[in-house]
Amino acid sequence: MNDFKQNTITTIVEFVQSIPESANEIINAINKIIEDQSEIISIAGNAFTAVRLISSLYKYADVKKSKWFLIGLAKNVNTSIVNENPDYVSDLKKFLSKEKNLMLITNTIEALKRSKSTYVAQIMGFYAGCHLKKLHDVDYVDMLILALLEDFNDFDIEQFCKIFNYLNNLDKKQNAIKNIVRELGDESEFTINKLINHQAIKTFSNQALFGGGTFFSKENRAMPIYPVVSISDATVRFHELIAKCGCEIITHKEIDEHGDLI
């Protein structure tokens, strides 16, 4: 193992061992870092007002997403959980020594910068925490889910859940896109097209998040063929992640009541 990889693993292990269990502890720790840097930022900002404004906007988004990411992460891995298992650190090092596992964790942290909302950042943190807690080897669906989270916003997640629940309540777990749009509205078509045309899904076309197919009218098989979508194993795993987050992660409302995230 080269030094760079070993140093990366060591950094992640130390990071996991230091994650507080309390959301307020996370908020206070990040706020302290911001306070320590505020004087330098203020001096530079006074000289260049435009630079200060742009920097503050970037900083606002980055800080807010980072806090939610850590809060999601801490639901699965934190100092208490680590201390409960004396073998955890050695098991974690073995997990991270496999390139595909290490890449998922580092790619998730990198994807955080490009995430579209605090809610998505929260799910990313929870997702990374699931892997760091269970230490199950990564497969291609894990990489597919990460790629989708990076491109999803709150609207996409809401629509995805509506589409999944609609299809899941059907006997065959599939339906023509035109029928789904008729039931759920035009917004669902946008999300379906975004999913089936996503580059990551095309790359893993043998296990698309929504499987493709054709739809024939039972009354007349000469009728035109309509595109159909169906639930796949990847679809189920993605929905389980979102559903689990909704149940187990501290909500935005609870955070607002217990401490300002900004």
N, C-alpha and C positions, 0 to 999 in steps of 0.2 A: 504494500500500500504506500503510495507516494505521500510526501509531507503535506502537500496542499489538501488532499482528501482527508488525511488524518486530522489536520487542524480544523477542517470544516466539521467533521464528526464531533470533535472535542467541543467546538463552539456550540453546536446544537445540544449536546448532552448538558453542558453547563447552563445553557439557556433554559432547558426543560426543568432542571433542578431548582431554578430560581423563580419560577412562575408562581406568584401568589394565588391563593385560592379565592380570595375576596376580590370582587369587581372594584370596590372602592380603593383597595390597595394598588391595583393596576392603574387606576385613574390618577391617584396621588403620585405614584412613581413617575408616570409620564409627565404630569404637570410640573414636577420638580425639575425635570430635565429642561422643559421649556423655559421655566423661570431662570435657570442658570445661564441660558443662552440669550435671554431677552435683551440684556444690556448691549451685547455685541451687535445684535440685529438692529437695535434701536439706533446705535451710532452710525451704522452703515446706511440705515434707512433715512436718517436725517439728511445725509449727503445726496442721496438719490431717491426722491419720493416715489418715482415710478417703480423703481426696483423694489422698494419696501412694499408697495401695494401688491405687486405681482407675487413677491415672496410670501406675503401673508396669506394670499389666496391658496397658493400651493400648500402652504404649511397647514392651513385650516383643514383641507381635504385629507392630507397625509396623516395628520395627528388623529383626526376623528376615525379614519379607517383603521389605523394602527391600534387604537384603543378597543374598537369592536372586535378586531381580529384576535387580540390577546384575551378578551373576555370569553370569546367562543372557544379558544384554545384551552383556557383554564378549566373549562367544564369537563375536559377529559384528562388533561395532565397538569399537575401542579405539585407544589412541595409536599402536600399531605399524601397525595396518591403515590408519589415517588417513594416517600419514606415508609409506606406500608409494605412495600415489596423489596426485600434486601437484594434480590437478584435483578431488579429492574434495570439498573444502569448497565450491567454487563449484557443483558438481553437487548437493550436499546443499541448498544455499540455493535452487536452482531447484526441487528436489523439494518442499521445505517451503513454497515460495511458492504452491503449489496448495492450496486450502483443504481438499480432501478428504484430502490426505496429511498436512497439519498436524494436522487433527482426529483422525486415527487415532493419531498419536503422543501428542498431549496427552490423548486419551481413554484410551489404554492406561495412562498414568501415573496418571490419575484412578482408573481401574478397579482399580489395584493396591491402593488403600486398602480396597476391598470384596472383594478376592480371598479365597477360602476356605481356602487352605493355602499353605505355602511352595513346594510343588511347582508349584502353579498360578502362583504369583508368578514362579517360575523360567521357566515356559513363556511367560508374558507378556513377560518381559524378552527371552527368545530371539526371540519373535515380533516385538517392536518392533525388535530388532537386525537381523532379516532384512530388514525394510523400509529401515532406515537404511543397510544395506550395499548392497543391490541397487538401491535407489532406483526401484523399479517403482511406477507409479501404483496407488493403492488402488482396489479395486472393492467391490461390495456384499457379496461373500462374505467379504472381509476384516473388514468391520464385523460381519457375522454371527458369525464366529469369535470376535471380541473379546467380543461380548455373551454367547456361550456360556461362554467362559473365566471371565468375571466371575461366573457363576452355578454353575460346576462345582466340585466338590470331588474329592478323590483317588478316592473310590469311583466317582463318575460317569465319570471318565476311564478307570479300570480296566474298568468295564462296557462303556463305549463301544468300547474296543479289542477286547474279547471279541466283541461283536456285529458289529463291522466285519469281523474276521477270519473269523467264522462265515459271514457273508453273502458275503464276497469269495471264499470257497472253493466257493460254489455256482455252477452253470453260468449261471443267470439273475440272479445277484447279488441275489436277493430271496427272501422267504419270509413266510408268515403269522406274525403275532406269536405266536400260540398255539404254533406249532412251534418258534420261537426260544426261548420260555420253557420249553418241554418239554426242549430240548437244554441250555440254559444256566442254568436255574433262575429262580425268581421275581424275583430281584434285577434281572435284565435287563429285565423288564417295567416296573419303576419308571423305569429310565433311558430306555427307549424312549418312555414316556409323557411324561417330562420334556422330551425332545427334540422330539417332534412337537407338543407343546402350548406350547412356548416362544414368548413374544411376538415375539421377533426372527425366528423361523422363520415364524410366521404372517404377519409383515410381508412377508417375502420368500417367499411361498407358492409362487411359480412355480419356486423352486429350493430346496425344503426340504432340510435336511441329510439326512433320510431321506424319500424320496419316498413318497407315499401310493398307494393302489390297491385292488384287490379280488383275492380269491383264490377260485377255483372248483375244486371237486373234479373230477378228470378222469373219474371213474367216473360221477358224477351231477351235471350242471350245475344241477339244481334244489336242490342242497344249499345250506345257508345260506352267505351271503357273509362271509368273515372278513377283518378288516383286515390289510393286508400292508405291509411296509416294504422299501425297496430302497436301494441305494447310488446317490448322486448325485455330481456333480462336487464339490460342497461337502463331502460326506462324505469324499471322497478327500483333499482339501486339508487338512481338519482332522486326519485320521489321519496324513498325511505330516508335519504339524507336530509332533504328539506323538511320532511314531516318530523323527524327526530329533533332537528334544530328548533322547530316551532314549539315542541313540547319541553325541551330540556334547557334551552339557552335563556338566560335572563333577558327580559324584553326591554325594548327601548323605553317604554313607559316606566318600568321599574327603575331603570338607570336614571331617568329624569327626576324621579322622586328621591333617589338616594345620593345623587351627586352629578354635577354638571360635567358632561363629557368634553366640553370645548376648552 
